[in-house]
């Protein structure tokens, strides 16, 4: 171990002795070769820290951002004392023109206060909030330090985005995916953004996304985004039922991606047995508290549908779920298998003027009308209604969307005898 790393070890040991932390891990590699691997102190009282001890790692993206900026510096694309506004001109708003990249890296910039909103708002809105932030009163950039939990790191991320190497970014995200196959941080989604390939969103990413803001989900959607997907779906299903000469009453309904139960609250009075399924256990717990569901399941949607009996439901709904699917074909075919003859599949989708599937800047998929119709036809569905309607707003602008009700042709088989069993 070099003298420099010996000093690093001494600092960590001193922190343990002073009670700043019970233990620490240190791992350094250079060109793929381990330079140092230490485990110091205790993981918890009475349990020694080891090299393979799993520990909570907060702010794990900060060193990644710092390395990315360092790579740009090595290539001569920026200087550490460049004002951030040289690369992101709108950052100069409200007294921040003198803040440099070095200040952002060292927590000395003085713009700690903005609520960035990520991931409930998209990247562009997050950057707009950071750029609009004011320099804190009596703060001279570079003269003192104060922890910038997120703001400066988003600013650095935007610098990188405007100067960075797309091919290098693709390589970095592929390495990240190889290191964490569960992909809770969404490397797959970033690869889709960079390459234009519409790939399935990893369950680990979607689960982590919704687990982290389940408690505030309803408030964010209903007030922040003016969300009205469940009501639009209910109105469409009611109209479709009337057009087919039947009452909107259903024996067993599946609510795919039920979330906290917003759709269940609207449909439950018209359903004998309401079944909800969601990837996020935290969302399911919120849904359970509503008392609207007869059964709830924590599961990936295709996996759940695979284990359901054929013709076991006469209604399947999916509100604000399809934006997390790329190709709709596999999901729609799975829904067709579990629907009884004459059953309805109702869903909302985000859309765009072109054809096929595209990943929007919000990291949500938009599906062209051609893709939706083709997927339904391939699964044997008849489109009862397909209407342009926005179920949510972003930056106060309605997001283009579709509200669709499709019917499975009436079966010539005997009635399925749908019950309210799970």
Secondary structure, DSSP 4 states (H G I P E B T S, - for coil): --HHHHHHHHHHHHHHHTTS-SEEEEEEEETTEEEEEEEEEEEETTEE--TT-----TTHHHHHHHHHHHHHHHTTS--TTSBHHHHSGGGGGGGTTT-BHHHHHTT-SS-------TTTS-HHHHHHHHHHPPPPTT--TTSS----SSHHHHHHHHHHHHH--HHHHHHHHHHHHHH-TT-TT-HHHHHHHHH----PPPHHHHHHHHHHTSTTHHHIIIIIS---HHHHHHHHHHHHHHHTT--S-EEEEEEET-TTSHHHHHHGGGEEEEEEEES-HHHHHHHHHHT--SEEEES-HHHHHHHSPTT-EEEEEESS-GGG-S-SHHHHHHHHHHEEEEEEEEEEEE--SSSSEEE-TTS-EEE-HHHHHHHHHHTTEEEEEEEE----EETTEEPPEEEEEEEEPPPSSPP----S--
